[in-house]
Amino acid sequence: MFAKTRTMLASAALLTVAALPANATAFSAWEVANVPWGDTLFVRKYPSSKSQKQSAYPNTTLLAMTGRCTKGLNLFDIELLPTWKKTQAVRYRWCEVWHDPARDGNYVTGWVYGRYIAPK
């Protein structure tokens, strides 16, 4: 049952990404991970813990990453690395996501802290 639900969520995320505007050409799928039990990961307007909160997501939520992270890292440049190396590469960086905080079809970019995301 759990595997079927995750498959359905992954399919929904891919359909959502496919429905994004033409100027949003490529995305990398990562998920929220390592957030303490009962807590959520905040998506912020800018790459700073003091920036405005746009939304919050629990562990296992799929994220559409734009590929851009702070300190010049591009997720597409590390795509072929082992999972543990990708996780380490983003650990102390902020990475940009494409999401719909109001769930009304108006997608915006936001930033998540790399310690709380993992490659899917």
URURNOR-V177254 format. One record per residue. N is the residue number from 1. SS is DSSP state (H for helix, E for strand, L for the rest). PHI is phi in whole degrees, -180 to 180 (NA if undefined). Layout:
n ss phi
N SS PHI
N SS PHI
This chain:
n ss phi
1 L NA
2 H -61
3 H -64
4 H -65
5 H -63
6 H -63
7 H -64
8 H -66
9 H -65
10 H -63
11 H -63
12 H -64
13 H -64
14 H -66
15 H -65
16 H -63
17 H -63
18 H -65
19 L -90
20 L -74
21 L -59
22 L -62
23 L -76
24 L -98
25 L -86
26 L -142
27 L -138
28 E -116
29 E -88
30 E -128
31 E -136
32 E -70
33 L -150
34 L 67
35 L -80
36 L -55
37 L -53
38 L 82
39 L -110
40 L -135
41 E -94
42 E -82
43 E -97
44 E -114
45 L -66
46 L -129
47 L -75
48 L -159
49 L -69
50 L -96
51 L -75
52 L -57
53 E -80
54 E -100
55 E -166
56 E -143
57 E -134
58 L -82
59 L -51
60 L 75
61 L -69
62 E -76
63 E -120
64 E -94
65 E -86
66 E -76
67 E 105
68 E -92
69 E -131
70 L -68
71 L 61
72 L 76
73 L -83
74 E -116
75 H -60
76 H -71
77 H -74
78 H -110
79 L -53
80 L -90
81 L -74
82 L -60
83 H -53
84 H -64
85 H -73
86 H -62
87 H -60
88 H -67
89 H -63
90 H -100
91 L -48
92 L -114
93 L -127
94 E -100
95 E -125
96 E -86
97 E -120
98 E -114
99 E -147
100 L -120
101 L -60
102 L -91
103 L 55
104 L -124
105 L 89
106 L -98
107 L -79
108 E -138
109 E -93
110 E -153
111 E -129
112 E -123
113 E -83
114 H -59
115 H -62
116 H -111
117 E -132
118 E -145
119 E -63
120 L -93
